[in-house]
Amino acid sequence: MTPDARPAKGPLALSPELRQAARRIAQTEHLLVAMDFDGTISPLVDRADEARPLPRSAAAFAGLAALPRTTTALISGRALASLRAVASPPVDTLLIGSHGAEAWLGPGSAELALDEAQRRLLAEVRAVLEEIVEQAPGTLLEDKPAGVVLHTRLATDDVAEDAVAAARSVLQDRKGVFLKNGKRVLETSVVNASKGEGLTFLRQITGATAVLFAGDDVTDEDALGRLESGDVGVKVGLDFTQAEFRVEAPAHVAELLEALLQERSLVVAEEEPGTD
Ligand SMILES: O=P(O)(O)OC[C@H]1O[C@H](O[C@H]2O[C@H](CO)[C@@H](O)[C@H](O)[C@H]2O)[C@H](O)[C@@H](O)[C@@H]1O
């Protein structure tokens, strides 16, 4: 078990302020519950394909997805295929993948298509990273439709730092290549996108009247920065954030989703007598 996967220490209770915010947002006309995946719904683990949602989070998220006037979404850095494989999202959950470069909004959604120049550039980026990984024990690559991730979680700190520095020095000024820092990863992409754009897009297409977003990583700040008055933003972990609320670990996210499910169920049951 990695340190990030350990159960949170101390009581799991949400702060009274966050509980109150969940109660308030549950009253909104159309609620969008948008969640980051790794480090938020799922604890961080050493191997990306072994990440899974906490069962309590998955159950509460599925409960929310089944409610009227409530849309669930995942906004992830993962490729859509990888996100589906590890998250097994409820069937109607909207998906933003590759940090906003990919979107699944239902059957028939357009797939991300790169042009010839982007495909060539992506191959070049991969070749650069392959060479680095060969020299850096414990590092590995993850492919996405528009990018490649350099993972360093299984490398020593020195090796990880050198590998990321080497990749940055070659790629950071390369036109058309976009880099993002993540937790023990350097993300590369040939498409410029962000979770902020993803969140704004989801708000528009769902007509949501309020949004709850939670995320743990620096890339989630793009989404947190797009929240508006009446929305609820939650940072998972102790790093710097612009979010109004903070919880310590994914186990607290489960508790938040359960609280929201309870409140929202009461609201929709009152207004729509047929709903449990
Ligand atoms: O936006 P997210 O859903 O949080 O995805 C961000 C990246 O998550 C994955 O990497 C992170 O989680 C791995 C599994 O827990 C961990 O091993 C790695 O160190 C983390 O950075 C995923 O592999 C990336 O593609 C995502 O962009």
The ligand as a Tripos MOL2 file, in Angstrom:
@<TRIPOS>MOLECULE
LIG
   27    28     1     0     0
SMALL
NO_CHARGES

@<TRIPOS>ATOM
      1 O1         -7.6600   13.6660  -13.3340 O.co2     1 LIG1
      2 P1         -7.5040   12.3420  -12.6680 P.3       1 LIG1
      3 O2         -8.6940   11.4490  -12.8180 O.co2     1 LIG1
      4 O3         -7.0940   12.4820  -11.2280 O.co2     1 LIG1
      5 O4         -6.3060   11.6500  -13.4530 O.3       1 LIG1
      6 C1         -4.9850   12.2110  -13.3250 C.3       1 LIG1
      7 C2         -3.9660   11.1700  -13.7080 C.3       1 LIG1
      8 O5         -4.2830   10.0120  -12.9240 O.3       1 LIG1
      9 C3         -3.4820    8.8510  -13.1140 C.3       1 LIG1
     10 O6         -2.2360    9.0620  -12.4730 O.3       1 LIG1
     11 C4         -2.3700    9.2590  -11.0660 C.3       1 LIG1
     12 O7         -2.9920    8.0980  -10.4800 O.3       1 LIG1
     13 C5         -2.2000    6.8850  -10.5820 C.3       1 LIG1
     14 C6         -3.0290    5.7530   -9.9710 C.3       1 LIG1
     15 O8         -3.4430    6.0630   -8.6690 O.3       1 LIG1
     16 C7         -0.8550    7.1040   -9.8600 C.3       1 LIG1
     17 O9         -0.0600    5.9380   -9.9600 O.3       1 LIG1
     18 C8         -0.1250    8.3000  -10.4940 C.3       1 LIG1
     19 O10         1.0660    8.5560   -9.7840 O.3       1 LIG1
     20 C9         -1.0280    9.5270  -10.4230 C.3       1 LIG1
     21 O11        -0.4430   10.6640  -11.0450 O.3       1 LIG1
     22 C10        -3.3720    8.4920  -14.5700 C.3       1 LIG1
     23 O12        -2.4300    7.4710  -14.7290 O.3       1 LIG1
     24 C11        -3.0640    9.7010  -15.4560 C.3       1 LIG1
     25 O13        -3.2030    9.3280  -16.8210 O.3       1 LIG1
     26 C12        -4.0670   10.7840  -15.1600 C.3       1 LIG1
     27 O14        -3.8410   11.9130  -15.9880 O.3       1 LIG1
@<TRIPOS>BOND
     1     1     2 2
     2     2     3 1
     3     2     4 1
     4     2     5 1
     5     5     6 1
     6     6     7 1
     7     7     8 1
     8     7    26 1
     9     8     9 1
    10     9    10 1
    11     9    22 1
    12    10    11 1
    13    11    12 1
    14    11    20 1
    15    12    13 1
    16    13    14 1
    17    13    16 1
    18    14    15 1
    19    16    17 1
    20    16    18 1
    21    18    19 1
    22    18    20 1
    23    20    21 1
    24    22    23 1
    25    22    24 1
    26    24    25 1
    27    24    26 1
    28    26    27 1
@<TRIPOS>SUBSTRUCTURE
     1 LIG1         1 GROUP 0 **** ****
